[in-house]
Amino acid sequence: MRFIRPFLALSGLGLLGCLSLIPTLGIAIAQIRHLPNAPPLSDAALTALLLVQPAVLVLITVAAGVALILRRCRGKAPGAMGGWFSALLMAALAGTVAAAADLILRSLSPGSFANIPRLDDVSLAGRMAALFYGGITEEVMIRFGLMTVLVWLGTCILRGRRPPWVVWSAIALASLAFAAGHLPALMSLGRPDEVLVLRTLGLNGALGLLYGWLYAWRSLEHALLAHMATHAVFWTATPLLAAFGL
């Protein structure tokens, strides 16, 4: 029961995020169809692939995280409200900086962003997917699953020792995987140039460091909250920053 309960709870959350992708699948399939080497699959097959792949990853990563969880890696979530407020404050600051960086890059290299919608140019279905899949499912897979496994591997290699650099290495590697995971969506919009690739890796990698730090030294819940809040900041800060000339 010690395994089953957290596995079912976290898997359920992760799969809920996968289901939130359903309203966006029509657009995703249309984008795939326009790719030069688009797979010769039916819409039904592509739909199943787009849903089954993340669902399987959720189950695998949650199982690994529950089986190998290292409580000292996560730390203890502070009971005081200040812990949650500071997580939201850090998410607001990081999201605002990321939105400003995105707008600056757009102004410096407009041709690179010709087919890339602005961070606040997101449909209602896209926003729900960002909150539930991005904010919950990605954190369950990347932080709870992958990052926990990386810390466990580092601890095993060092024969039970876990110096801070092991945790930071796991945070960095998980952030890199998190950033790289956004490249397929970028490529579905067309052939990206170096500016777009570096922007996607840099901004998502930096945000991943924040989420990883929150998971390691506070809790998964703090990472979830910060990730969801970051998307909300994108949608509110971007038009405000653009109005000020960024």
N, C-alpha and C positions, 0 to 999 in steps of 0.2 A: 504493500500500500504506500510505502514511503516513495516509491518510484512512480506508481500509477497516478496518484493524485496530482502531483505537479506536472507530470507528463501530459495528462489529459487537459489540465487547465491551460498550460502554455501552448499546447498544440491547438486547442480550441481558439485561443486568441490569434495565433498565427494563421490558422485556416480562415478565420473571419476576415482577416486582411486579404487573403487570396480571393475570397468571394467578392470583396469590394472592387476587384478588378473587372468583374463581368460587364458593367455598363461601359467600360472603356475598350473592350475587346474589338468592337467594330472598327474603331479608328486604328487600333494597333494592327489588325489584320490588313486594313487598307494600306497602311504604311509598309508592311512587309511585302505586299503585292507589287509595290513600286520599286523594290530593291532589284538591282541588276541580276543577282543570283537567287531570287526568291525560290523557296522550296516548292515543288509541284504538289502541294497538299490541298485538300478541300478545306473550306471554311470550318467545317466541323472538326477536322483533324487539327487545324491550327488552334482552334479554340481549346480543344482538349490539351494540346501541348502547352499552351500558354497558362493553363490552370494547373495541370498535373505536375509540371516541373517544379514550380515553387511550393506546391503542397507537399511533394516528396521531400524537398529540401527542408521544409519546416519540420516534418516528422523526424528526419535524420538528425538535424541539428538540436532539436529539443531533446531527443533521446540521449544524445551525446552530452548535452549540457547537464541534464538531470543526473546521468550516471557518473559524470566526472566533476560535478560542481565543487568548486573550492571556495568555501565560505570566506576564507581570509582574502581571497582575490576580490570578492565583492565588497567586503566590509559590511558594516551595519548601517542601515538607513537611519538617519537622525529622526527622532520622533518629533522634534520641534518644527513648527511651521516654517521657521527660517530656512531650513534645508530645502524645502520645496520652492520657496520664494527665490532663493539664490539660484536654483536650477533654472527657473523661468527667466530670471534676470540674465543669466549667462546665455540662454537660448535666444533671448530678445537681442542682446548685443551681437552675438555671432550671426544671427539671421540678418540683422541690419547691415553688418559689415559685408556679408556675402552678397546681399542685394545691391549694395553700393558698388562692390567690385564688379558685379555682373553688368550694371549700367555703364560703368566706366569703360569696360572692355567693349561693350556695344558701340560706344561713341568713338573709341579708338580704331575699331576694326568692324565697321558696319557690314561689309561684305561677308564676313564670317557668320554673321547672325541673320542672314537674309531669310532663312527658313526655320529659325529657332524662335519660338514664342517667348515673350517676356515672362518673368517669373510670376507675375500676377495675371497673365493671360491664360487662365485655367478654367475649364468648365466645372460645373457643380460635381459631375461624376468624377472628374479628375481630382478635385479637391478631396472628395471622400476617399478616393484611392490613395492619395498622398497621406492623409491622416491615418487610415487604417492599415494599408499595406506598408507605406513608408514608415509611419510612426510606430507601428506595432510589429508587423511581420518581419521587417528588415532588422529591427532591434533583437527580436527573438532569435533570428537566424545568425546574425553577425556577432552581436555582443554575447548573448546568453550561450549560443552554440559554439561558434568558431572561436571567439576570444577565450572562453573557458577552456576549450580543448588546447589552444596554444599555450596558455599558462600552465596547464597540466603537463604538456609535453616538456616545457622548459623546466618545470620542477622535477620531472622524472630524469631528465638529462643531468641535472645538478644534484641528483640523489637526495631529493627531499628539501633542498634549500630553495628559497624563493626570494632572492634579492629584488629590490624595486625595479631594476632594469629588465627583469623577466616580464613583469607586468606591463611596463612601458613598451617593451618589444611586441607583446601581444596586442596592445592597444594600437600601435603603429601598423602592424601587419593586418589586423582586422580593418583598420581604417582604409588601408590600401585596397583590400578586397572590396570594401564597401564602395569606394570611389570607382574602381574598375567595373563594378556591377552596374553602374549607370551608363557605361559606354554603349551597350547594345541599343538602349533607348535612343541615345544620341545618333547612332548610325542608322536607325530606322527613319530618321528625318532627312537623310542624304549623306553624302560623303563629307565627313568633318575635316577641317584643316587643323593645323597644329594649335591654333589659338583656342578652338573649341575643345580639343582633347585636353590641353593643359588647364583650361578653365574648369572643365568637368572634374578632372582628377584633383586639381588644387582645392576648389571650393568644397567638394564633397569629402575629400580627405581631411581637410581642416575641421569640418563639422564632425566627422567621424572621430577625431581625436577628443572632442568635447564629450560626445556620447560615450566613448570608451572610458574616459576618466570618470564620468558619472557612474557608469556601471561598476567599475573596479572599486571605487572608494565610497560609493553611496549605495545604489541599488539599481536593479533593472528597471524598476518603476520610475526612477529619476531619469534614466536614459530615454524611456518611452515618452515621458512628459516633455522633455526637452526637444526630442525629435519632432513630435507633433506640433509643439509651439513654434518651432523654427519655420515650418511650412506656413503657419498662420501669419508669422512676421513677414515672410516673403510677400504674401498677398496684400498686406497693409502698408509695409514700409516702402515697397517698390514704387507705387504711384506717388507717395509723399516725396520720396527722394527725387523722382523724375520731375515733380513740380518745382523743386528747388534747383533744377538745371543739371542734375547728374545724368 
